[in-house]
Amino acid sequence: MTERNKKLDEIADQLGENILAVKGTLELIDTSVTEDDLHQLLLKAIDRMDIVQGLSNEILNALRSCFDRMGDMKE
């Protein structure tokens, strides 16, 4: 497996983990008892969504690089 594939697999795993964590956090919001609990859960969800956004950007950059290289190979 190439280094690029390993990096993409790592990003995909992290992305999946963070999406599941956000889902779980949002499910906990339904059962939160106090406003402080709700506030803390929302902060955790926001933090995870920031991570998801960063990982998504990494994936897009990697794909852009792959497409650029494919374009260079055709020329």
N, C-alpha and C positions, 0 to 999 in steps of 0.2 A: 504494500500500500504506500502510495506516495505521501510525502510530507503534507501536500495540499489536502489530500483526502483525509488524512488524520486530523488536520486542523478543522476541516469542515465537519467531520464527525464530532469532534469535541464541541464545536459551536452548536451543532444541532442538539447534542445531549444537554448542554447548558440551557439552551432555549426551551427545550421540552421540560426540564426541571423547573425553570422559573415560571413557565406557563401553568404547570400543575400547582406550584406554590401559590400563584395569584388566584387560581380557581379555588383552592382550599381556603385561602384567606377570605375570599368573597363569600364562600359558603358559611364561614364562621361569623361573618357580619350578621347573617340572619339570626344567629343565636346569641349575639353579644348582649350583655345585661346592662351595662352602663354606657354613658356617652364617652367616658374615658377609654373603655374597651373598644368601642366603635372607632374612636379617633386613632388609637394605636394600630388597629387592624387596617384602617385606611392608609395610614402612613407606610405600613409594611407592603401593602399592595402597590402603592405608588413607587416605592423603592424597587420592587420587583419589575414593575413595568418599565422603569428606567433601564434596568439591566436588559430586559427583553428588547428594548429599542436599540441599545448599543450592540447587542448580538445580531440583531437584524441588519444593522448597518455593516457589521463585519461580513455577514453572508453576502450582502449586496456587493461590497467591495471585492470579495473573492470571486464572485460570479462575473463581475465586470472585468476583472483581470483575466479570467479564463476566456471570456468572449474576445477580449483584445488579442490574446495569444492565438486563438483560433483564427481571427481575422488576419493576423500577421502570417500564419502558416499558409493561408489561401493565396496570399500575394506572391 
